[in-house]
Structures are given as structure tokens and as C-alpha cells.
């Protein structure tokens, strides 16, 4: 307790310098955590992917569709317990700037594969019985003010025409990391119209989502599904949902790497600033360290004083930076809307922030400690004044 009081008094000797150092640490730890949270948001889709879900797409490219008739054949593959399908819709809601994910799906079979979408039973039933019905995630509903019973007009781009969808339900996520910024509606509603205006594009879907019995069977079942359609006009590529999601992230991997690099550069810079601060403090106290040595205090006590002060400043800065990050992340998540469907500070990010603070505190104290321990009593006393 006495040592802690002495460490605090040493840290508060130069209040302005201490305040500016802590402020720099707050900014650095806050920025580091915010950048790591952005990276986490980038990978949120893949991290939340189920290990018992596969995605089957056209082997040539995702832009080429698959026949609707493949569903029954995929369902017959051993190990498959459920099959649904989805089409990326990309309709415009009032203004092109109002972008959010929209999928035309297979209805009940699709919802059964994603139990993390929590929908009240009466709303689920209403959606399944209304061909023009849709469900929207809670975050999407909050952003645009959608309520059950509202009509959402969409102007088709991939599928031309004006489409009116009726909100039959608002789903929540089972976990905080569940994407609740998406709109789902019935592919049958689109398909019946496409049959009339563009018959050649009817009865074709974008991807199949395949539920399997055991995660360890993913590779074997994927191979079996693809073998089923080998040498056909529309060969397939089946992969885990996580691999499918990561294929999109890889398109912007250079940006993600740059963000990671910047986050660690920030830590390195503040570590250098912190080291300079501690070096200045130690240089001013060489006479005091020499006096303590003359009184019989050993290297361990001097090390405790210097490391203790450095760690105290680092942890105070980290605590404030972490505390500020949580409300700012909530605010930023609302501002960005559906750009990042999941934007939250993870436990790993907080641990990394604390670890970064400890590293900064330790690195900054090394040089001053070595100098204080090695200096002789005579040389230290000469430095007075």
C-alpha cells in the first residue's frame, strides 16, 4: 500500500505532463479498439456462420444461376437434413442510397436452416401464408421505421419491375452477433412474375443452403453434392458457409490488412511517446534514485517505482479508452446502419486493448529502469541540480 501511494505521488508530480501522456494513451487505445472492431465487423458474417450449413452455387461463378430442380436431388444426398435456396434481389427502396440486403428465399425450408432468426410464431405463420409477405431484421426495422403491416415498395434492378412487399414479421437475433439488417421474402412471388415477362430466367435460383447432420461430414457431403451435378450444364461448387462468406471478404482483404497495420502502428507510436515520458521522469530523479541506493534500497525497489508508475499511466489510459469505446461503437453502429449489420466491441478486442496497454507500460519502463539500476551513487548524486 505504501509503494502504491508513492507511485501515485510520483505520477502526479508533473500534472500537465501526466495528463497529456494519459490523453495520448486514451486516444491510442481507443483508436486501436475501434479499428479492431471495424475488422471484426468485416468478418462478422463468416464468424457467425453455422458449421452445419453448406452453400452450393454455380461452379463457374456466383452470377450464374442454378436450376430449381436441383433442390430434390441435393436433398437426396446422404447426410443432408434440409435444403433451402436464396436469390440476391438488390431492389431500390425509394432512393438508391437506401441500400440494404434483400433475399428472395424458399420460405419455411430456409427459415428452418437458420434458427438464430427469432420470429414470433404468429408472425412466422403470417409470413409463410402471404406470398407477398416479408420479414425484416430488428436493426433494419429500427433504421427505416418498418412496422408489421407496412408495405415496402422496391424497384427491381436484377429483376425488373415494381414489387410491393408487406411486412409480416420483425425478427431478432438469438445472439448479439446475429445479422438483423436483412429483408427476406418469397422467391415464389418473384418467380411467378418472371415466368410471364422473362420465361428463360424463371425457375432458377442463386444459391442453395444445405443443412447437414454432422460438421465433420462437410467435406464428404460437399463432394457428393458436386458429384451429383458433374458434367451437367450447370455444375456446382459446394463449400461451408464460412468459406462462402470469406470469399467475399477476400475481395477487400488489402483494406482489412491496412486497417490492422494502422491499428498496430498507433500502438507503436504511443509506446515511443510513453517511453520518452518515462525517460524524462527518470532523468529528473537520478539524484533521488542515488539517495535511495545510499539508504539501502535495492534495484528491486527502484524497478518497482519506475515500472509501477509506467503501468499505472498505461492502465488508466486504457481504462478510459475502453470505457469510451463501447458507447461510441453503439453510436457508430446506428450511424452506419446496414453497412455493417453487426458492429459491436468483442471480448477479444478488449483483451487486446488491455494487452496493448500492458506492453506499452512495460516497454516504456525498460530503459529508465536499466539506467536507474546501473547508475552509481556518486554519479547519481552529481546529477542534482
C-alpha positions in Angstrom: 0.0 0.0 0.0 2.9 2.4 0.8 4.5 1.6 -2.5 1.3 2.3 -4.4 0.9 5.7 -2.7 4.5 6.6 -3.6 3.9 5.5 -7.2 0.8 7.7 -7.4 2.6 10.7 -5.9 5.4 10.2 -8.4 3.0 10.1 -11.3 1.3 13.3 -10.1 4.4 15.4 -9.7 4.0 16.9 -13.2 0.3 17.0 -13.6 0.3 18.6 -17.1 2.8 16.0 -18.5 0.9 13.2 -16.8 -2.4 14.4 -18.2 -1.1 14.7 -21.7 0.5 11.3 -21.5 -2.7 9.7 -20.3 -4.7 11.6 -23.0 -2.3 10.2 -25.7 -2.8 6.7 -24.3 -6.6 7.1 -24.3 -6.6 8.2 -27.9 -4.2 5.3 -28.9 -6.1 2.6 -27.0 -9.5 3.9 -28.2 -8.3 4.1 -31.8 -6.8 0.6 -31.6 -10.0 -0.9 -30.3 -12.2 1.0 -32.8 -10.0 -0.3 -35.8 -10.1 -3.8 -34.4 -13.9 -3.5 -34.1 -14.1 -2.5 -37.8 -12.1 -5.5 -38.8 -14.4 -7.7 -36.6 -17.4 -6.2 -38.3 -15.9 -7.1 -41.7 -15.6 -10.7 -40.7 -18.9 -10.8 -38.8 -20.7 -12.8 -41.5 -18.1 -15.6 -41.6 -17.6 -15.7 -37.9 -21.4 -16.2 -37.4 -21.6 -18.9 -40.0 -23.0 -22.3 -38.9 -20.7 -25.3 -39.1 -23.6 -27.5 -40.2 -24.5 -25.4 -43.2 -23.2 -25.6 -46.7 -23.7 -23.3 -49.6 -24.0 -24.7 -53.2 -23.5 -22.3 -56.1 -22.7 -22.4 -59.8 -19.2 -23.7 -60.3 -18.4 -21.1 -63.0 -19.4 -18.0 -61.0 -21.9 -16.8 -58.4 -23.5 -14.6 -61.1 -24.7 -17.7 -63.0 -27.9 -19.4 -61.6 -28.8 -23.0 -60.8 -31.9 -24.8 -61.8 -34.7 -25.0 -59.2 -34.9 -28.7 -60.0 -31.6 -29.3 -58.2 -33.3 -29.0 -54.8 -34.8 -32.5 -54.7 -31.5 -34.1 -55.9 -29.5 -32.3 -53.2 -32.0 -33.3 -50.5 -31.5 -37.0 -51.5 -27.7 -36.9 -50.8 -26.9 -38.9 -47.7 -26.2 -36.7 -44.7 -28.3 -33.8 -45.9 -31.1 -32.9 -43.5 -32.5 -29.8 -45.1 -32.3 -27.7 -48.3 -33.4 -24.1 -48.9 -32.5 -21.6 -51.5 -31.9 -17.8 -51.9 -31.6 -15.2 -54.5 -29.9 -11.8 -54.1 -32.6 -9.3 -55.1 -31.0 -5.8 -54.9 -34.1 -3.7 -55.2 -34.2 0.0 -54.6 -36.2 1.3 -51.7 -37.3 4.9 -52.5 -33.7 6.0 -53.2 -30.5 4.2 -54.4 -28.8 5.4 -51.2 -31.1 3.3 -49.1 -29.1 0.1 -49.6 -29.8 -3.0 -47.5 -29.6 -6.7 -48.1 -32.7 -8.3 -49.7 -33.0 -12.0 -50.4 -35.8 -13.9 -52.1 -35.9 -17.2 -50.3 -37.6 -20.6 -50.2 -39.8 -19.7 -47.2 -40.1 -22.3 -44.5 -37.2 -24.5 -45.6 -34.9 -21.5 -45.5 -36.0 -20.4 -42.0 -35.6 -23.9 -40.7 -31.9 -23.8 -41.5 -31.4 -20.5 -39.7 -32.9 -20.9 -36.1 -30.9 -17.9 -35.0 -33.6 -15.7 -36.6 -36.1 -15.4 -33.8 -39.6 -14.7 -35.1 -42.9 -14.9 -33.1 -45.0 -17.9 -34.1 -47.9 -15.8 -35.3 -45.6 -13.6 -37.4 -43.9 -16.6 -38.9 -47.2 -18.1 -39.9 -48.4 -14.9 -41.4 -45.2 -14.6 -43.5 -45.5 -18.2 -44.7 -49.1 -17.8 -45.8 -48.7 -14.5 -47.6 -46.9 -14.8 -51.0 -46.2 -11.0 -50.9 -45.2 -11.1 -47.3 -41.7 -10.4 -46.0 -39.8 -10.3 -42.7 -37.2 -7.7 -41.7 -34.5 -7.7 -39.1 -34.8 -5.6 -36.0 -31.9 -3.3 -36.9 -33.3 -2.7 -40.4 -36.8 -2.0 -38.9 -35.4 0.5 -36.5 -33.4 2.3 -39.2 -36.3 2.7 -41.6 -39.2 2.6 -39.2 -40.7 -0.5 -40.6 -43.7 -2.0 -38.7 -45.7 -5.1 -39.1 -48.4 -4.4 -41.7 -46.3 -1.8 -43.6 -45.9 -2.0 -47.4 -42.4 -1.8 -48.7 -42.1 -0.8 -52.3 -39.0 -2.0 -54.1 -37.9 -1.1 -57.6 -36.2 -4.1 -59.1 -32.8 -4.0 -60.8 -31.8 -7.6 -61.3 -35.4 -8.5 -61.6 -37.2 -5.5 -63.3 -40.5 -4.2 -62.1 -42.1 -2.6 -59.1 -42.5 -5.0 -56.2 -44.7 -4.4 -53.1 -43.9 -6.4 -50.0 -46.0 -6.5 -46.9 -44.1 -6.7 -43.5 -45.4 -9.7 -41.8 -42.8 -10.1 -39.1 -39.7 -8.5 -37.5 -37.1 -11.0 -36.4 -34.5 -10.6 -33.7 -31.2 -12.4 -33.3 -30.6 -15.3 -31.0 -27.1 -13.8 -30.3 -25.8 -10.3 -30.4 -23.7 -11.2 -33.4 -26.7 -12.3 -35.5 -27.3 -10.2 -38.6 -30.6 -8.4 -38.1 -30.3 -5.9 -41.1 -31.7 -8.1 -43.8 -35.1 -8.4 -45.6 -36.4 -11.8 -46.6 -39.4 -12.5 -48.9 -40.7 -15.3 -51.0 -38.9 -16.3 -54.2 -42.3 -17.7 -55.5 -43.6 -14.2 -55.7 -40.8 -13.2 -58.0 -40.7 -16.4 -59.9 -44.4 -16.3 -60.9 -43.9 -12.8 -62.4 -40.6 -13.7 -64.1 -42.4 -16.6 -65.8 -44.6 -14.1 -67.6 -42.1 -11.4 -68.5 -38.8 -13.3 -68.9 -39.6 -17.0 -69.1 -36.0 -18.1 -69.7 -35.0 -16.7 -66.3 -37.7 -18.5 -64.4 -37.2 -21.5 -62.1 -33.6 -20.5 -61.5 -32.0 -19.5 -58.1 -28.8 -18.1 -56.9 -27.6 -20.5 -54.2 -28.8 -23.5 -52.2 -28.2 -23.6 -48.5 -27.8 -27.1 -47.3 -28.1 -28.3 -43.7 -26.1 -31.4 -42.8 -26.2 -33.9 -40.0 -22.6 -33.6 -38.7 -20.0 -30.8 -39.2 -17.2 -33.4 -39.7 -19.1 -34.7 -42.7 -19.0 -31.4 -44.5 -16.2 -32.3 -47.0 -17.7 -35.6 -47.9 -21.2 -34.2 -48.4 -19.9 -31.3 -50.4 -18.1 -33.7 -52.7 -21.2 -35.9 -53.1 -23.4 -32.9 -54.0 -20.9 -31.7 -56.6 -20.5 -35.2 -58.0 -24.3 -35.4 -58.5 -24.1 -32.5 -61.0 -20.7 -33.2 -62.6 -20.7 -32.8 -66.4 -24.1 -31.1 -66.3 -24.9 -27.8 -68.0 -24.7 -26.1 -64.5 -22.0 -27.8 -62.5 -21.9 -26.9 -58.8 -19.4 -25.8 -56.2 -20.3 -26.6 -52.6 -18.4 -25.2 -49.6 -19.0 -24.4 -46.0 -21.0 -21.3 -45.2 -17.9 -19.8 -43.6 -15.8 -20.4 -46.7 -18.5 -18.9 -48.8 -18.6 -15.7 -46.6 -14.8 -15.4 -46.6 -14.7 -15.4 -50.3 -16.4 -12.0 -50.2 -14.1 -10.7 -47.5 -11.1 -11.8 -49.5 -12.1 -9.3 -52.2 -11.3 -6.5 -49.8 -8.5 -8.2 -47.9 -6.0 -5.4 -48.7 -8.2 -2.9 -46.9 -8.5 -5.2 -43.9 -4.8 -5.7 -43.7 -4.2 -2.0 -44.0 -6.6 -1.3 -41.1 -4.8 -3.9 -39.0 -1.4 -2.4 -39.7 -2.6 1.1 -38.9 -4.0 -0.1 -35.6 -0.6 -1.6 -34.5 1.3 1.5 -35.8 -0.8 3.6 -33.5 0.3 1.4 -30.5 4.0 1.6 -31.6 3.8 5.4 -31.8 2.2 5.8 -28.4 4.7 3.4 -26.9 7.5 5.6 -28.2 5.9 8.7 -26.7 5.3 6.9 -23.4 8.9 5.7 -23.3 10.1 9.3 -23.8 7.9 10.5 -20.9 9.3 7.8 -18.6 12.8 8.6 -19.7 12.3 12.3 -18.8 10.9 11.4 -15.4 13.7 9.0 -14.6 16.4 11.5 -15.7 14.9 14.2 -13.4 15.0 11.7 -10.5 18.5 10.3 -10.8 19.6 12.1 -7.7 16.7 10.6 -5.8 17.5 7.1 -7.0 21.1 7.5 -5.9 19.9 8.7 -2.4 17.6 5.7 -2.1 20.5 3.4 -3.0 22.6 5.1 -0.4 19.9 4.5 2.2 19.9 0.7 1.3 17.0 0.4 -1.2 17.9 -2.2 -3.8 17.3 -2.5 -7.5 14.0 -4.2 -6.9 12.5 -1.2 -5.2 13.7 1.2 -7.9 12.3 -1.1 -10.6 9.0 -1.3 -8.7 8.8 2.5 -8.6 9.5 3.0 -12.3 7.5 0.1 -13.7 4.7 0.8 -11.3 4.4 4.4 -12.5 4.5 3.4 -16.1 1.9 0.7 -15.7 -0.3 3.0 -13.7 -0.4 5.6 -16.5 -0.9 2.9 -19.2 -3.8 1.2 -17.4 -5.5 4.5 -16.5 -5.3 5.5 -20.2 -6.5 2.0 -21.3 -9.5 2.1 -18.8 -10.7 5.4 -20.1 -10.1 4.4 -23.8 -12.1 1.2 -23.3 -14.9 2.9 -21.5 -15.3 5.4 -24.3 -15.2 2.8 -27.0 -18.4 1.0 -26.0 -20.9 3.9 -26.3 -19.1 5.2 -29.4 -19.4 1.8 -31.1 -23.1 1.8 -30.4 -23.4 5.3 -31.8 -21.3 4.4 -34.9 -23.3 1.2 -35.5 -26.5 3.3 -35.7 -24.9 5.9 -37.9 -23.6 3.3 -40.4 -26.9 1.4 -40.4 -26.8 -1.6 -42.7 -23.3 -1.0 -44.0 -22.1 -3.1 -41.0 -25.0 -5.3 -39.9 -23.0 -6.4 -36.8 -20.9 -3.7 -35.2 -20.0 -4.4 -31.6 -16.9 -4.5 -29.3 -15.9 -8.1 -28.8 -14.3 -9.5 -25.7 -11.2 -10.3 -27.7 -10.9 -6.6 -28.6 -11.0 -5.5 -25.0 -8.4 -8.2 -24.1 -6.2 -6.9 -26.9 -6.6 -3.3 -25.7 -5.5 -4.3 -22.2 -2.6 -6.4 -23.5 -1.5 -3.4 -25.7 -1.6 -1.1 -22.6 0.5 -3.6 -20.6 3.0 -3.9 -23.4 3.2 -0.1 -23.7 3.7 0.3 -20.0 6.4 -2.4 -19.8 8.3 -1.2 -22.9 8.3 2.4 -21.7 9.8 1.4 -18.3 12.6 -0.8 -19.5 15.2 1.8 -20.5 14.6 4.2 -17.5 14.8 1.2 -15.1 18.1 -0.1 -16.5 19.6 3.4 -16.3 18.4 3.9 -12.7 19.6 0.5 -11.5 23.0 0.8 -13.2 23.9 4.3 -12.2 26.3 4.6 -9.3 25.5 6.5 -6.1 28.3 9.1 -6.8 27.2 9.7 -10.4 23.6 9.9 -9.3 24.2 12.5 -6.6 26.3 14.6 -9.1 23.2 14.9 -11.3 21.4 17.0 -8.6 20.7 20.4 -10.0 
